[in-house]
């Protein structure tokens, strides 16, 4: 085994003089087909590379691995990290495990959005929305398409803090549920680009029925933001071609936490009721 492991790129360039011609053939095959080699046995690789199985195993030793399985494990880890079949690959056994992930920029972008949200957040608007949700006789939650996942999460979480929470699961059942609301009710409308015409129609209908409207959107002048009684905004990084749900969930989570804090007695009663039902039905494994 070599004192210092080397990479396949070094081998292909001929920088490791002790490597045999057969081992170089294996190295070149690994470099060109890393995704396949992550799944093939040493015997299969040897057949594809046109060498003996022993040569494949000896190459793993030359690269600084303890055995072939150790080398193949590294191949799999790298492919999982990049979520693709890379054309070039470094297989140093001493490779640092915490190198930046290819998708790290997306996570960093979410963090940056949350930092801006923290700086620009208006606590007065959050507490106004919390008070409205506590005092409401019923709450209707709606969000279509890109906004639906956040609406689903919020309706579930809100339903664990208070009763009479409804989720509009599609544009077909919104008016039926809207008909049951009163002037003491609240509609929480979640709307991010691309803005849904159906959700704007629902918001307008809620306003006509004197239902208090809380909008969670990406800007004050969005279609629902312009007509809402309370508008909570956060960036959703639409420029990336994907809506960032992290910031939406964070804003909605503030509302849930606010209710838990400000209406703690009803919250505790609701939790006890739920726990009794959970225990009786045995729906959870743990």
Secondary structure, DSSP 8 states (H G I E B T S, - for coil): --SS---HHHHHTT--TT--HHHHHHHHHHHH-HHHHTTS-HHHHHHHHTS-HHHHHHHHHHTT-SSHHHHHHHHHHHHHHHTS--S-----TT--TT---TTHHHHHHHHHHHHHHHHH--HHHHHHHHHHHHH-S-EEEE--GGGHHHHHHHHHHHHTTSS-EEEE-STTSHHHHHTT--TT-EEEEEE-SS--HHHHHHHHHHHHTT-EEEEEES-TTSTTTTT-SEEEE----GGGTS--HHHHHHHHHHHHHHHHHHTHHHHHHHHHHHHHHHHHHT----
